[in-house]
Amino acid sequence: MAPAWPPQYSYDVYLQGSYRNSTNIRGDSDVDIVAELHSSFEADLSALDLGQQTAFHNTYSDASYGWPEFRQHVVDALTDAFDAEQIFEGTKAITVYGSSGLLDADILACQEHRLYAQFISLGSERYVEGVRFQDGITKRWIHNFPKHHYDNGTDKNDESRTKHWYKPTVRMFKNARTHLIKNDNITPDLAPSYFLECLLFNVPDHRYGGDYEMSFEDCLRWLADSNLIHFVCQNGVVPLFGSTEEQWDQAKARKLIEELMFLWDSWY
């Protein structure tokens, strides 16, 4: 990206999704990459009182370079680096089609988003860092927390919590979901990979481990007996179930769990 990049603006590039989380399975067809602008940020101040909001606005001023300019610079840089026919601008991500056996890559150009819990002064502020980007068709702003998703998954997989059984169990469930799709038991859109991983994040740590069969069955049976209403995404910030496109539908989750239970109970 360096040749076409304005040097005065700072950004960060990192992986997200199943490849970074080590929960990818055979057949995963692309790599997800985040390009995050840090030179300017967008703030959610809704949790602050009027005094703290005033203090924030007295400290920070509006930026002249934001997400629209950044996204265009990302497109320009990718066009400089790859053949034009390899680049496709989607409504959310920018796809770079692989060649010579390489995987496709989806690049999400986004801006730093801060969900503020406190602002007293510069250096005395508390917030959760996420990202934001705009849907190219609806123009709706979408907020996500990819770094927290990764960190929470790594922490749950730790020896001190699930003895490194969390991520292998996620991969088992993803393979089982693929089996259900191939046999027309569920449709591909019923349980996207991200939602399935978030579902399993809510399973208590002690349900993981022993061996592969025990870990799969214990997690599945716990989910079948659970009230899903208070489940959260793996980022720990967004409720898993709700009405936005970034949330899942409880009925779809229940359908997946039912089909997995039937698959497990009738496997032999």
C-alpha positions in Angstrom: 0.0 0.0 0.0 2.9 2.4 0.6 3.4 3.8 -2.9 -0.1 5.5 -3.1 -0.4 6.3 0.6 -0.6 9.9 2.0 2.2 9.8 4.6 0.5 12.1 7.1 -2.3 9.6 7.9 -1.8 6.6 10.2 -3.6 3.3 9.8 -3.2 -0.3 10.9 -3.6 -3.5 8.9 -4.4 -6.9 10.5 -6.2 -10.2 10.0 -9.7 -10.9 11.3 -12.0 -13.9 10.9 -11.5 -17.6 11.1 -7.9 -17.6 9.7 -6.7 -15.2 12.4 -8.7 -17.0 15.1 -7.4 -20.4 14.1 -11.0 -21.7 13.6 -10.9 -22.0 9.9 -11.8 -25.4 8.3 -11.2 -27.0 4.9 -13.2 -25.2 2.3 -12.9 -21.7 3.8 -12.5 -19.7 0.7 -11.1 -16.3 1.6 -9.0 -14.3 4.1 -10.4 -11.3 6.0 -8.2 -8.3 6.4 -8.9 -5.1 8.3 -7.4 -1.7 7.2 -8.2 0.6 10.2 -7.8 4.4 10.1 -6.4 5.9 13.3 -5.7 9.5 12.3 -9.3 10.3 13.1 -12.0 8.4 15.0 -15.7 8.4 15.6 -17.0 8.5 19.1 -20.2 7.2 20.7 -20.9 9.5 23.7 -24.4 8.2 24.5 -23.3 6.8 27.9 -21.8 10.1 29.0 -23.6 12.8 30.9 -23.8 16.3 29.4 -20.8 17.6 31.3 -18.5 14.8 30.0 -19.9 15.2 26.5 -19.1 18.9 26.7 -15.5 18.1 28.0 -15.0 15.8 25.0 -16.1 18.3 22.4 -13.9 21.0 24.1 -10.9 18.6 23.7 -11.4 17.1 20.3 -12.2 18.9 17.0 -13.7 17.6 13.8 -11.3 15.9 11.4 -10.9 16.8 7.8 -9.9 13.3 6.8 -12.3 10.5 7.6 -13.6 7.2 6.5 -14.7 8.1 2.9 -11.3 9.5 2.0 -9.5 6.6 3.7 -11.6 4.0 1.8 -10.8 5.6 -1.5 -7.1 5.6 -0.7 -7.3 1.9 0.2 -9.0 1.2 -3.2 -6.3 3.3 -5.0 -3.5 1.5 -3.2 -4.9 -1.9 -4.1 -5.3 -0.9 -7.7 -1.7 0.1 -7.8 -0.6 -3.3 -6.4 -2.9 -5.7 -8.3 -4.4 -6.0 -11.8 -7.7 -4.2 -12.2 -9.7 -7.4 -12.9 -8.6 -8.7 -9.5 -10.3 -5.9 -7.6 -14.1 -5.8 -6.8 -15.7 -3.1 -4.6 -18.5 -4.7 -2.6 -21.0 -2.9 -0.5 -18.9 -3.5 2.6 -15.5 -5.0 1.8 -13.1 -4.7 -1.1 -12.3 -8.1 -2.6 -9.0 -9.0 -4.1 -9.3 -12.2 -6.1 -6.4 -14.6 -5.7 -4.4 -16.0 -8.5 -2.0 -19.0 -9.0 -3.7 -21.0 -6.2 -3.8 -18.1 -3.7 -7.0 -17.4 -1.7 -9.2 -14.4 -2.2 -8.9 -11.6 0.3 -11.7 -9.4 1.6 -10.3 -6.1 2.8 -12.5 -4.0 5.2 -11.6 -0.4 5.1 -12.8 1.1 8.4 -12.3 3.9 10.9 -11.5 3.6 14.6 -14.7 3.8 16.7 -14.7 4.5 20.4 -17.6 3.5 22.7 -17.0 5.9 25.6 -17.7 5.0 29.2 -16.0 8.1 30.7 -14.4 11.3 29.6 -13.0 13.7 32.1 -10.0 15.1 30.1 -7.4 14.0 27.6 -5.6 11.1 29.3 -8.5 10.5 31.7 -10.9 8.7 29.4 -12.3 5.1 29.2 -13.7 3.6 26.1 -14.0 0.3 24.2 -12.2 0.4 20.8 -14.0 -0.9 17.8 -14.3 0.0 14.1 -17.0 1.5 11.9 -17.7 1.5 8.2 -20.6 2.3 5.9 -22.8 0.0 3.9 -22.4 1.1 0.3 -26.1 0.6 -0.6 -28.0 1.5 2.6 -25.4 4.1 3.8 -26.0 2.6 7.3 -23.0 2.8 9.6 -21.9 -0.6 10.9 -19.9 -1.0 14.1 -17.8 -4.0 15.1 -15.1 -4.9 17.6 -12.7 -7.3 15.8 -9.8 -6.9 18.2 -11.9 -7.8 21.2 -13.3 -10.8 19.2 -9.8 -12.1 18.7 -8.6 -11.4 22.2 -11.6 -13.0 23.9 -11.3 -16.1 21.7 -7.6 -16.5 22.5 -8.3 -16.0 26.2 -11.1 -18.6 26.2 -8.9 -21.1 24.5 -6.1 -20.7 27.1 -4.9 -23.6 29.2 -6.3 -21.9 32.3 -9.8 -21.9 30.9 -10.7 -24.6 28.4 -7.2 -26.3 28.2 -7.0 -25.4 24.5 -10.2 -27.2 23.7 -12.3 -24.1 22.6 -11.0 -23.6 19.1 -10.8 -27.3 18.2 -14.5 -27.6 19.3 -15.5 -24.6 17.2 -13.9 -26.3 14.2 -15.8 -29.5 14.9 -19.1 -27.6 15.0 -18.2 -25.8 11.8 -17.6 -29.1 10.1 -20.9 -30.5 11.4 -22.7 -27.4 10.1 -21.0 -28.0 6.7 -22.2 -31.6 6.8 -25.8 -30.4 7.5 -25.6 -28.0 4.6 -24.3 -30.6 2.1 -27.2 -32.9 3.1 -29.8 -30.2 2.8 -30.7 -30.3 6.4 -30.1 -26.5 6.8 -29.6 -23.7 4.3 -26.1 -22.0 4.1 -27.5 -18.7 5.5 -29.0 -20.2 8.6 -25.8 -20.3 10.6 -22.9 -18.1 9.4 -19.5 -19.0 10.7 -19.2 -15.9 12.8 -22.5 -16.5 14.6 -21.7 -20.1 15.3 -18.4 -19.2 16.9 -20.1 -16.5 19.0 -22.7 -19.1 20.1 -20.0 -21.4 21.4 -18.2 -18.6 23.1 -21.2 -18.5 25.5 -20.8 -22.1 26.6 -19.2 -22.4 30.1 -15.5 -23.2 30.1 -15.9 -26.5 32.1 -18.0 -28.0 29.2 -14.9 -28.1 27.0 -12.3 -30.8 27.1 -11.8 -34.5 27.9 -11.7 -35.7 24.2 -13.3 -34.6 21.0 -16.6 -36.5 21.4 -17.0 -35.4 25.0 -16.3 -31.8 24.2 -18.7 -31.7 21.3 -21.5 -33.5 23.1 -21.2 -31.5 26.4 -21.3 -28.2 24.6 -24.2 -29.2 22.4 -26.3 -30.5 25.2 -25.6 -27.4 27.3 -26.8 -25.3 24.3 -29.9 -27.4 23.9 -30.9 -26.7 27.5 -30.0 -23.0 27.6 -31.9 -19.8 27.4 -30.2 -17.9 24.6 -31.6 -14.5 25.3 -28.6 -13.1 27.1 -25.9 -14.5 24.8 -23.2 -12.0 23.6 -21.0 -12.0 20.6 -17.4 -13.1 21.1 -16.4 -9.4 21.3 -18.2 -9.2 24.6 -19.9 -5.9 23.6 -22.8 -6.7 21.2 -25.7 -9.0 22.1 -25.6 -12.0 19.8 -29.4 -11.9 19.1 -31.3 -8.9 17.8 -32.7 -7.1 14.8 -29.6 -5.7 13.1 -27.7 -7.4 10.3 -24.8 -7.9 12.7 -26.9 -10.0 15.0 -28.5 -13.5 14.7 -32.1 -14.7 15.0 -32.9 -17.0 18.0 -35.1 -19.2 15.9 -32.3 -19.9 13.5 -29.9 -20.7 16.3 -32.5 -23.1 17.8 -33.0 -24.8 14.4 -29.2 -25.3 14.1 -29.0 -26.8 17.6 -31.9 -29.1 16.9 -30.3 -30.4 13.7 -27.0 -30.9 15.4 -28.7 -32.8 18.2 -30.4 -35.1 15.7 -27.2 -35.5 13.8 -25.3 -36.5 17.0 -28.0 -38.8 18.3 -28.4 -40.7 15.0 -24.8 -40.8 13.9 -24.2 -44.4 14.7 
